[in-house]
């Protein structure tokens, strides 16, 4: 019997990896070893997934990820755009498109991807954190990035991810006093969370 793979990592892990710039393969896809060659998902497997689930944005995002891996950014962009056309708030595709925009020297386009999403869903934590990451990557003023991270916390005061992102950003911005204040506020808001206590 063939070995099987189940790609089903928690969405939080994916968001954390994205914060650090990793392009992650979409999760919750069931695949067998026949779908891989030398540890890589085959284009044929992605095409099959796309054919079986044409209205699923994940199928197009998987195809786009493979196209990126095979150095085909033009078709990858089209796949990611198709995923977003199916679901305007599909963050994995938006993040991948933003990375392509940044690689092509289009920081405003990268930023607008998340701003458009936030115009429809102002409290979308993933879009807020992705926008903050884009601001950091493009060298935006620190107060602008901080404001976005604080907005994410206001949208969900118990969000560990938003609070850890703010603390980390402030620490990296050489503002230890603000980082300590943010950490104390996080500890008060979420006193039992191990990530905050660390």
C-alpha positions in Angstrom: 0.0 0.0 0.0 1.3 3.5 -0.8 2.4 5.8 1.9 0.0 8.7 2.5 0.6 12.3 3.5 -1.9 14.6 5.2 -0.9 18.2 5.1 -3.0 19.6 7.9 -1.0 22.1 10.1 -2.8 24.5 12.3 -3.7 27.8 10.6 -1.8 29.6 13.4 1.4 27.8 12.4 0.9 28.9 8.8 0.3 32.5 9.9 3.4 32.5 12.0 5.5 31.1 9.2 4.1 33.8 6.9 5.0 36.5 9.3 8.6 35.4 8.9 8.3 35.4 5.1 7.9 31.6 4.5 5.7 30.6 1.5 3.8 27.7 2.9 1.9 25.0 0.9 -1.8 25.2 1.6 -3.0 22.9 4.3 -5.8 20.4 4.6 -5.0 18.6 1.3 -4.9 14.8 1.2 -2.1 13.4 -1.0 -0.4 10.1 -1.6 3.2 9.4 -2.4 2.3 9.1 -6.1 1.6 12.9 -5.9 5.3 13.6 -5.1 8.6 13.3 -7.0 11.8 13.8 -5.0 9.7 15.2 -2.1 8.0 17.8 -4.3 4.3 17.9 -5.2 3.9 17.3 -8.9 2.3 19.7 -11.3 0.0 16.9 -12.4 -1.3 16.4 -8.8 -2.0 20.1 -8.6 -3.8 20.1 -11.9 -5.9 17.2 -10.8 -6.8 19.0 -7.6 -7.7 22.1 -9.6 -9.9 20.0 -12.0 -11.7 18.2 -9.2 -12.3 21.4 -7.1 -12.4 24.3 -9.5 -14.3 26.5 -7.1 -12.0 25.9 -4.2 -9.4 28.7 -3.8 -7.0 26.2 -2.2 -6.7 24.2 -5.4 -5.5 27.3 -7.3 -3.2 28.3 -4.5 -1.6 24.9 -4.5 -1.0 25.2 -8.2 0.4 28.7 -7.8 2.8 27.4 -5.1 4.1 24.7 -7.5 4.4 27.3 -10.3 6.6 29.4 -7.9 8.7 26.4 -7.1 9.2 25.7 -10.8 10.2 29.3 -11.4 7.0 30.3 -13.3 5.9 33.5 -11.5 3.6 34.7 -14.3 1.4 31.6 -14.2 1.7 31.5 -10.4 0.3 35.1 -10.3 -2.6 34.0 -12.5 -3.3 31.0 -10.2 -3.2 33.1 -7.0 -5.4 35.8 -8.6 -8.0 33.1 -9.5 -8.0 31.9 -5.9 -8.7 35.5 -4.7 -11.4 35.9 -7.4 -13.2 32.9 -5.9 -12.8 34.1 -2.3 -11.7 37.8 -1.8 -10.4 37.1 1.7 -8.3 34.0 1.0 -5.2 35.1 2.8 -2.7 32.4 1.5 -3.2 33.6 -2.1 -3.1 37.3 -1.1 0.2 36.7 0.8 1.7 34.9 -2.2 0.6 37.7 -4.5 2.1 40.3 -2.2 5.4 38.4 -2.2 5.4 38.4 -6.0 4.6 42.1 -5.9 7.5 42.8 -3.6 9.9 40.7 -5.7 8.9 42.8 -8.7 9.5 46.0 -6.8 5.8 46.9 -6.4 5.4 47.6 -2.7 2.3 49.7 -3.1 0.6 46.8 -5.0 1.5 44.4 -2.1 0.1 46.7 0.5 -3.1 47.4 -1.4 -3.9 43.6 -1.5 -4.5 43.7 2.2 -6.0 47.2 2.4 -8.7 46.1 -0.1 -9.4 43.0 2.1 -9.6 45.2 5.2 -12.0 47.6 3.5 -14.5 44.7 3.4 -13.4 43.1 6.7 -11.8 45.8 9.0 -11.1 43.3 11.8 -9.5 40.6 9.7 -6.6 39.6 11.8 -4.7 37.8 9.2 -5.0 40.7 6.8 -3.9 43.2 9.5 -0.8 41.1 10.4 0.0 40.6 6.7 -0.2 44.3 6.1 2.0 44.9 9.1 4.6 42.4 7.7 4.4 44.1 4.3 5.0 47.5 6.0 8.1 46.1 7.8 9.4 44.5 4.6 9.0 47.8 2.6 10.6 50.0 5.3 7.5 51.9 6.2 7.7 54.2 9.2 7.6 52.3 12.5 4.6 54.2 13.8 2.6 53.1 10.8 3.4 49.4 11.4 2.7 49.8 15.1 -0.7 51.3 14.4 -1.7 48.3 12.3 -0.6 45.8 15.0 -2.4 47.8 17.6 -5.5 47.8 15.4 -5.2 44.0 15.2 -5.2 43.8 19.0 -8.2 46.1 19.3 -10.0 43.8 16.8 -9.3 40.8 19.1 -7.8 41.7 22.5 -7.2 38.0 23.2 -5.2 37.3 20.0 -1.9 35.8 21.0 -0.5 36.2 17.5 -1.3 39.9 17.3 0.2 40.6 20.7 3.3 38.5 20.1 3.8 40.3 16.8 3.5 43.7 18.4 6.0 42.8 21.2 8.4 41.3 18.7 8.1 44.4 16.4 8.7 46.8 19.3 11.7 44.8 20.5 13.2 44.7 17.0 12.6 48.5 16.7 14.9 49.1 19.7 12.1 50.3 21.9 12.5 48.0 24.9 10.3 50.1 27.1 7.3 50.0 24.7 8.0 46.2 24.2 7.8 45.7 27.9 4.6 47.7 28.2 3.1 45.7 25.4 4.2 42.4 27.0 2.7 43.5 30.3 -0.6 44.4 28.6 -0.6 41.1 26.8 0.0 39.2 30.1 -2.9 41.1 31.7 -5.2 40.4 28.8 -4.2 36.7 28.4 -2.7 35.7 31.7 -2.5 31.9 31.1 -1.0 31.8 27.6 2.4 30.2 27.5 3.5 32.2 24.4 2.8 35.5 26.2 4.6 34.3 29.4 7.7 33.4 27.4 
